[in-house]
Amino acid sequence: MSRKTKSGKQGKNGNFNREKNHRKVKGTEYEGIGQMTRDGSLFVKVDGLEEDIYVRPQKTRGALNGDLVRLVAKPSKKLPGGKPEGEVLEILERSKKPFVGVLHRMGAKAWVLMQSKSMPYDIELDTAVLASEAQSGYKVAAVVDDWPRGSEYPRGHVVDILGEMGKNDTEMHAILAEYGLPYKFDKEVADAADAISETIGPEEMKGRKDFRKTLTFTIDPADAKDFDDALSFVRLSNGNYEIGVHIADVSYYVRPGDLVDKEAQERGTSVYLVDRTVPMLPEKLSNKLCSLRPGEDKLTFSVVFEITPKGKVAGTWIGRTAINSDYRFDYETAQKIIEEGKAKRDIDDAILTIWSLASIFRNKRFKAGAISFERPEMKVECDAEGRPVAVSQHISKEANWLIEEFMLLANRTVAEWVSTGGKMDGKERKNAKTFVYRVHDTPNLEKLGTLGKFAGHFGYKTSFDGAADDRKIAHKLNDLLEEAKDKPEFYPLEMIALRSMAKASYSTDNIGHYGLAFNFYTHFTSPIRRYPDLMVHRLLARYLDDGASADKNYFEGQCVHASEREVIAANAERDSIKYKLVEYMQDKIGEEYEGHISGLTEWGMYVETEPEKVEGMVPLRSIRSDFYDFDEERYLIRGKRTRQVYRLGDTVRIKVKATNLEQRLLDYELVENLAPKPSKPFRSRKK
C-alpha cells in the first residue's frame, strides 16, 4: 500500500530508538521541528540557526512532518557550502497537526492514502474506532499516533471526515484541516455570541463621546461584510479639520475569559481563503453587532485628530465613542470621487480633503525611510459552486492609500501614547506600561549583500556594505527598486529584497517598525479579525483609566501565540490560492503563455505567466536542448554546451504540461526563450 517504508526500531511511543550497539554519531546535538519532502527527506528547523539541517530519508528514524526531534549534525562535504547534515536520534513529540488523504477500506483494514508534498507514507487506521460514515474515496484528516516496531506503515486515527474528493467545500476544509484550523464554531460558542445584547441605551453610552450626528463613512472592498473601521470629518472654525478614526469596540462585548473570548484567542485571526472567510468571531459579532454598517448606532473606540491643512497633527484625543455611519463606500466608488476631484456633496468634500492629507502623510513616511513594495495582489474569481472562472490583478490605488494612511496614523498614535506615558513627545519612557506592539526588525545584512551583488549583474551600482544607518539602507532599497521599475529585472530584485526583510510579529518589547519607519506601532484598527487588536483595546482602556501595568509575561506569551497563528493563517490562505490556480489551469493543458522566470533551483525553473501570474515549474531535465547547471550566487542557470543563460526575471514562453490538484502543482514545458541571447558565442577550449 505504501510507496515508501522505513527501516529501524521504534520504542513504545512510536519513537525510533538507537539499538544497543548503534555506533556513536559525532557532531552537535540540536532540537527542532522537521519539515518533510516528497522523497522522505527531512529539513529540521532549529531556533537560532539560519540554515535548516538536512536529514536523508534513511536517517530520519521514523520522524514525520511537524515532529519535534532531537538530532545530531555536522557540516557535510557533500552539500553545497558545507551546509549541515544530520541524523535523528529521537522523536521528542509527534505533531498533532493532521495529515489529509483519501480513505481506503479493504476488508477489516483501512488506510489513509497520502498524496501530500510533506507526507510520503500512507497511514494505517484502527478500524475499531473508525466511524461507519467514513467511506472509501472520502477525504479525511488523520493524526499519526505511532509507528510500531516492524510495522510497514505509521498508525493513526481519523479526526475529521471532510467529504467527497473534488467537491469545493471538501477541498477548502481539507486545507483548513492540514493547518489545524476550524471551519465552524461549536454550538456553545455560537449560542454565547447570540445571547449578547444589541441594546445601545443610556447605560451603554456612559463614558462615551457621541459622534452619531457627525459625518461618518466607511470604505471597504465591495464584498466585505465586516466593517471594523470608519472615518468622521468636521471642518473646524479655525481652518483645521477634525478627523476621527473609529474602530468597532469589540472589547465591550467580548469579555476576557468568556467562551467567545477563549475561542477568539485560540484562533488568533480570521482566515481568508479564496472563496470564503473563516471568522475569528461568530457571525452575530463579526457581521452584525460589531460591524459598522450604515444607518445603525454602533459602539466604537476612537482616535480623533485635529489636523492642519498642511498635514500637521495639532491635537489628539483617544477614548470610547458611539457613531452612526452615513455612507458605506467600496474602494472603486471612493476612487472615482478622488479621480473626478469635484466635491458635489459634503461627503465628496470629506473624501477629497482626507485624501489630500493622506497624500502628505504618505510622502512624509517614505521620505523618513519607509520601504515601498508594490507587488500587485492577484484575485481568483469563483462562481457559485466555487469553480475558478477568472484571475485578475488588484492594484492598490488612492482610495486604498487614504484608509491605509489613517489606520497607520491611529496605530502609531496609540502605541506612542502608551510608550511615552501620554506625553506624545517621541521619547519612550523607561517605565512604559506593558503593551502589545507590532514590531519589525532591521533587514539581514548578509542577504542585502546578496541583493547588491545580484543587482550588479544588471549594471546597478548599489552596495549595502558599510550602510550601518538603518534609514540609509531603506533609502538605498527604495532607490534601487525605483530605478528598476518597469524593467525585466524588477521582479527578481523586489523578490530578493523582500527575502532580506525580517518578518513582522507581535511583542511586548518595542523595537519599532522598520518597514514603516515608525518608532512606535501597534495593531488597533481590526479587532473583529485580529486578536492582538482586541488585547490592545483592553490594555488601552485600562491605561486611560490610570490602571496599573499589566502582566508582561502573560501578554508576551499571547504575542508569541498570535504571531504563530498569523503565520498558519497566511499559509492556509496561500494554499487555497494555489489550489484554485491549479484548478483554473486544468482545462488549459497544451495552451501556451508568455511569462517571466520567478524562481530558479538546481532542479527546476519556476515561471509565472502574464498577466495572470500563475506559477508553475519547468523541470531542468525536461529542457532537451542542453544540460543546465544552477549558479546560486548569480541566480541563473547556464547550459553546459550552448552556454545559454536563464536569469530571474527573463521572459520566456511556456506550454501547460500537467496539473496536480492534490499537491497543488503545475508543470510547464519551455517553448521559447524570449530573453536576450548570450553576448559571446561559446567556443570549446580544446584544441
N, C-alpha and C positions, 0 to 999 in steps of 0.2 A: 504493500500500500504506500509506504513512504518512499520518496525518491532518494532520501539520504538517511544513513544511520550513523550512530555514534559508537565509539569504542571506549572502553574504560570501565571503572567500577563506581558505583554510587553508594552513598550512605542512606540512612533511614529517611532523611528529609529530602531526598532527591538531589543531594549534593554529591558530585563526583569527588571522591577522596583518593589521595595517593596510596598506592599499595605499600606494604611494609618495606619492600626492597626497592621502592622507587628511588631513582637517582636524585640527588640533591640539586635543585636548579639554582644556578648562580644569577645574581642580579639584585635589583632593588625592588622591594615589595610595595605594592600600592593597593588601594581600594577604589573602585569606580563602577560606573554603570555601563553595561555593554550595549552596543548597537550592532545588530547582526545584518549581514548582507545575504543575498540570494544563494551564494555558494557556501554559506555556513561559517564564513569568517566573522570575527568579532572585532569591533573597534571600541576600546574601553576609554570612556571619558573620565579623566581624573581631575578633581579640583586642584587648581594651581599649575597644571601642565598645559602648555599651549597646544601640543600635539597629542592626538589620541593614540593609544597604544594598540598596535595591530596584533591580533592573535589568529594564527592559522586554524582551519577547521578541526584538525586533529589534536589541537592543544586547548580546546575550549572547555573540555571536561563536562559537557552537558549544559553549559551556560547558554541561555537564550536571550533574545532581545529584551532589554529593560531590566535584566537581573543585576543585582549588586554583587560584585565578585571581589575576591582577593586574588591578586596575581603578582607574578614576578616578571621584571622586564629589564632589558639592557639594549644599548644601541646595536643595530644589525647592519652587517656589511652588505646584506642582500637587498636592503631597502634604500631608496634614494636619500642621499644626505645623511645616511646613518641614523635614520629615524628609529624609534624604539620598537622592539618586537617582544611580545610577552607570552606567558603561559599561565592559564588559570590554575590556581591552587585549590580554591574553594568557592562554592556558591554561598554567599552570606545570606541572601534573601531573594526569593523568587519574586518576579514582578507580578503585581496584582492587576496590571492592565491586561484586558482580554485580547486574544487574537481572533480575527474574524475569518471564517472559512465556510465551506459548504458541507452540510451534514450528509454522511453516507452510512446507511444501515445495511448490514449483511448478516442475516440470521440473528443470533443473540449478541452480535458485536456491532460497534459503531465507531466511526472516526469523524473528525473534522478535517476535511481535505483542504490544505493550505495552498493559496496562490499569491502569497504576500511577498513583497520585496524583502521583508525583515524576518520572515519565518519560513525556512525551507523544509520543515518537518511536519508531518501530519500529527494530530493529537488523538490518542486513543481515549474513549469515553467509558465510563461506568454506566452501562445501560440500565442498571437497577434504579438509578436516580434520574434517568433521562425522561423528560415529560413525553407523554404519548402524542401530544400535538406537534412534536418536533419530527417533521417528515423528511425523508431523503430528498435532497435537492434544495432544501431551505438553507438560507444563510443563518448562521448562528454566531454568537460571541462566546468564546471558551477561554477559561483560565487554566494554565498549566499548574498542577499541584506537585508533581514529582516526576522523576524518570528512574524507575526502579532498576536495580541491577539485573542485567540480562535481557531487559525489555528493548524491543526494536524501536518503540515509539515513546515519546513523553506522554504522560497521562494527565487528564484534567477533567473539568466538568463544565457544562454549559451554564452561562449566567444570563443569557438573553436569546430568545428566538426572534430573529429580525424579519423573516418573511421570505417570500419567493424571490429568487435571483432575478435581477434585471429590472424589478419594479423600482420606481423612483424613490418612494418612501423607504424601501428596504435598503437601497444603496446609501442614501443620506444618513439613515440610522446606523448603518454599518460604519461609516466614517466617524460618527459621534462615539460609537461603542469602542472603536480602536483607541480612542483617546480617553476613555472612561468618562465621557460627557453625557449627561442625561438629556433626554429629548422630551420629557414631560415632568410635571410636578406631581408629587404624591398628593392624594386627596386631602390629607390633613393640612398640608401647606396651602393648597388652593382654597380650602374652606376657611382657614385662618385669614387669608387675604380678603376673601369675600365678606367676612364679618366686620371689616374695618369701616367705620362710619364715614359717610361722604358729606356730612353737615359742615358748613362753614358759617358759624354764627358768632355772636359776641365773645364767647369763650375762646374760640379758635383764633380770634383777631387780637387777643390780648398780647401786648408787647410787639405788635407788628405795625409797620408803616403801610398805609393804604395807597396803593398805586392803581386801584381799579378804574379810576377815571382818567388816567394818564395814557396818552397814545402809545400803544404797545403792539408788537408784532413778532412773529416767528418766521424763520427761513430755514427750510429743511429739504431733503430730497423728496421728489414727487411721491414716492411710495412709502415714505416714513409714516409710522403710526405713533411712535413715542416722541413727543416734543418736549425735551427737557431743558431747553433754554429759550429765552425771549429777550428782546431789547425794547426799552422805552425811550422816548425822546421828548424833550421840552426845550424851547428857546427861552433863555433867561433874560431878564431886563437889562443886565449888564453886558449883553452881547455874547456871553458864553452859552454853552449847551449843557443840559443835564441829561446824561445817558446812563440808563440803568441796565445792568446785566442781571437778569432774573432767572434763577435756576430752581427747578422743582424741589420742594422741601420734603424729600423722601424721608429724612430723619424724623420728621414729625409723626409720620405714620408707621415707620418700621423701627421698633424699639430694640435696643441691644438685648440679645439672648432670647427673643421670641422665635417662634417657629419659622416665620418668614425670614427673619434676620439670619438665623443659622443656615438656612438653605442658600440665601444670597451670599453669605460669607464663604460657604463651601464652593459655590460656583465661581465666584470671584468676578465674573464678567458675563455679559451676553455674548453669544456666539453667532456670527453672521455667515451662514452657508449661502451658496449661490441662490437657492430658491426659497429660503426661509430664515427666520430669526429664532434662535433658541434663547429666550429672555432670561435675565438674571432674576427678575421679579415676576410673580404671576400677573396675568393679563389685567386683572382688576386694578393693579397698581401701575403697571408699565404703560398700558394703552388707554387708561381711563382716569383714575384718581390723580395720578401724578403727571399726566400728560397735559401740557399747557395748550389745550385746544381753544380755538377762538370762541368768544361769547360765553365762557364759563369762568366763574370765580375759582382761583387756584392759590394755594399757599406756596410761597417761594422763599428762597434765601438769596439775598441780592448784594451786589456791589454796585454802588451808584457813584458816578463820576461827574464832577464839574470840569469841563474841558474848554479851553480857549479855541478860537477859530484856527490858531496855528498849531494845534495839537498838543498843547501843554496841559497836563493834569493839574488843575488848580485846587482840587479838593476831592476827598473820598469819604464815603460812608458805607459801612458794612452792617448788615442786620437782616432780621426776618421781616417779610413783607407779604402782601397779597396783591395779585394782579388779575386783570381780565383782558386777555389778548383781543385786539380789534381785528387783526388780519393774520391769515396763515398763507405765506408765500412759499412756492417751491423755488429752487435756485434759478431755474430758467426764467420765471416771471420776474424775479428780482433783477436778474441780469439784463433783461430787456429794458427795465426802468433806468438802470445805470447807463446802458449804451445809448438810449434816447436822450438822456441828460436834461429832460424837461420836467419840472415839478407841476403837474396838473392838479395834484391833490396834496393835502398835508402829509400823507404817508409817503408820497413821492419825494417831497422835500426832506423828510426824515431820512429816507434811504440814501439819497444823494449826499446829504450832509455827513451822515455817518460813514459813507464810503470815502469821502474826501479825507476824513480824519483817519480812517483805517489805512489809507494810502500813505499818510505821513508816518504812522506807526510802523508800517511795513518797511518803508525806505530806511527809517532810523534803525530798525532791527538789523537789516542787512549791512548797514554801514558799521554797526557795532560788532559785526563778525558772525552773524547767524549764517548757517550754511544752507544753500539753496539746492535741493534735489527735486527735480520736476518730472520724474518718471510718470508717464500717463497711467491712469488706472483703467484696467480692462474690465468690462462688464459683460457677463454672459446672460443673454435674454432667453427665458424659457417660456414655453406655452403652458396651458392649464394643467397638462399632465406631467410637467417638469422636464419635457424634452427641450434641449437647447436648439434655438432656431436662428440665433444671430450672436455675433461677438462684436461689440462696439467699444470705441475708445472714449473714456470720460476724461476731459481736460478741465482742470481747475481754473475758474475764471474769477472776475472781480467780486461777484456775489458770494462765492466761497471764501474769498480772502476777507471780505467785510466781516463775516461771522467769525472766521478764524482769528483775526487780529483782536477782536473784542473779547473772545474767550481766552486768548493768551494773556491779555491785559488783566482780566479778572483773576485768572490762575496765579499770575505773578504777584498781583497786589495782595491776595490773601496770604500767600507764602511769606511775602515781605513783612506784612503786618504782624504775623506770629513771630518771625525771626528777629525783628527789631523791637519787639515789645510795644508795637503800635507807634513807634517814633517815625517810621517811614523815611529814614534818612540814609538808607542803603548800607547801614552798618549792623552786622549781625551781633546780637548780644551773647555774651558767654553763658548767661543763664537762660537762654531761649528755651521755651517750653517744648515738650515732646510734640512732634508733628509728623505728618506723612508727606514727604516730598517726592516729586517726580525728578529723578536725577539722571544725568547723562555725563559720563566721564570723557576725558580727552581721548583723541584717536591713538591708535597703535603706531608708534613712530617707525617701527620696522616695516609695517605694511605700507605706510606712507612712502617710505624709501623705495619700495617695490613699485608703487604708483609713479613716482618720479622717474624711475628707470624706464618703465613701460612707456610713459609719455614721451621720453626722449627718443624712442624708436620712431615716433611720428613727427619729430622735429621740434617738440615743445621744450623750452629751456626752464622747466620747473623743477626746483630742487627743494626738498624739505629738510636738508641737512643743516643742522645748527639753528633751526627755527624753534627756539625754545619758547618763544612767546606764543601762547595758545591762539590768540586772536590773529597773529600773523599767519599761522597755519591755515586758519579759516579763510582769510582773505586770499591766500595763495590757491586754496582749493576752488573758491568761487571764481577767481580769475581764470584758472585752467579750464573749468567747465564752461565758462562764458566764451572763451576763445575757441573751444572745440565745438560749440553749439552748431547744429545743422550739418556737421561733418560726419563721415562714416565712423570715425573713431570715438565719437562722443559717447555712445552706449557703453563700450568696454571701459572707457575712462571713468564714467559715472559708476559703473558696477564695482570696479576695484576701489574707488573712493568710498563707496558705501560699505564695502567689506572692511575697510580700515577703521570704520566708526565703531565705538563701543555701543552696547545695547542699553537703551534707556530702561530704567527699572524704578521700583519704589523703595524708599529707605527713610529711616528717621534721622540719618546723618546727611546734612545738607552739603553737597559739593557743587551745587549749581547745575545748570543745564547747558552743556557745551554747544550742542547743535542750535539752540535758540539764542545763545549769547545772553542768558539770564543768570544772575547770581542767586535768584530765588524763584522757585517754580513748584507748583503742585498741580493736582487734578481736582478741581472743584466743580466743574461745569457739567458732568454727566453722571449723577448718582443713580439714574434709572438703569444704566447699563454697566457701571463700574463700581465695585465695592469700595476701592480706595477713596472715591469721591464721597461716599456715604460716611466713611471714617473721618474725612476732612470736615464735613459738615458738623459732625458731632463734636469734634475737638474745637472747631471754631466757635460753636455755640457755647461750649464750656468756658473758653477763654474770654469771650465777650462778656460773660457773667463773672469775670475775675476768678474763675476756678483754678485750682492748683494744677500743676503739670501732671499729665497722665503717665502711666507706667510705660517707660521706654522699651523695656524688654518685651512686653506684650505686643506693642504696636510694631516693633521690629519683626517679630515673628509673623504678624499679619502682613507686613510688607513683603516678606520673602514668599509667603503663600500666594499673595496677589500677583507677584511677578511671575511665579511659576504657572499660575492659571492663565495669565495673559499669553504666555508662550504656547501653551497647549491649545488655547482657542485659536491663535493665529495659524498654527499648523493644521488644525482641522479645517479652517476656512480655506487655506491654500490647497488642501487635498480635495475639497469639494469643487474648487475651480478646476483643478487638474482633471478630475473625473469628467466634468461637463465638457471640457475642451476636447478630451479624447472621444467622448460620446459624439460631440459635434463633428469630428473628423471621420467618424466611422463610415459614412456613405461617400467619402471623398477619396477612397483608395484609388491610386493611379493618377489623381489630379496633380498638376504642377503649380508651385508657388514660388514667388521671389521672397527672399528673407535675408537675414544677416546672422553671422555666427555669434551666438550669445554665450558659448562656453566651449572650452577645449580640455580634454583629458587624454590620458595615454590610450584610452580605448575608444574614444568617440568625439565627434564634433556635434555640438548642440546648435540647432538652428531655430530661430524664431521668425515665423512668417510675418509678412507685412500685408495689410495693416492690422491683421487680427492678433498678432503676437502670440501665436500658438507654438509652443516649443516642443520639438522632437529631436531625436538623435540620429545622426548618420554614423554607424559603426565604421571605424577606420578600416577594418578588414573588408568592408563592402566596396571601398573605393579601389577599383580594379586597375586604374591607370598606373599605380605606383604603390610602394610600401612607405608608410608615413611614420615619422618619429615625432614625439611631443617634446617641445622645448618649453619647460615650465617657467623658466625665468623670463622669457620673452612672450609668453602666452601665444605660441604659434605651433603649427605642425609643418614639417617640411618633407617633401618627397625625396627618397634616397637617390633615385635615378634622375628624375626630371628637375629636382631642386624647387619644384612648385611649392609655394608657401601659402598657407591659410592662416590669417590672423583674426583675433577677436574683432568683431565689427565688420569684417569683409562681407560683401554682398554675394550671395550665391542663389542658384535656382535648385529647388528640390522637388522630388515626387513623393507623395504619401505612399508608403510601402505597406505598413501594417499598424493595427491598433490593438492595445491590450487594456481593456477596461478594468479588469481585476487589479492589475498592477499600475494602472493609470500611466501607461507608457505609449509613446508614439515613435514609430520607426520611419525615418525618412531615407530616401536614396538621393545621392548627389547627381544632379543632371548636368549642371554647368557652373563653372566658376566665373562670376562676374567681377571679381576683383582684378586689379592690375596684375599683369604678368611680371615675372622676375625681371629685374633691370638688366641682368647679365645672363647669357646662356651658360648652362652647365658644361664644363669641359673635364674630361677624365684626366687625372694626374698621371695615369700610367702611360709609359712610352710604348 
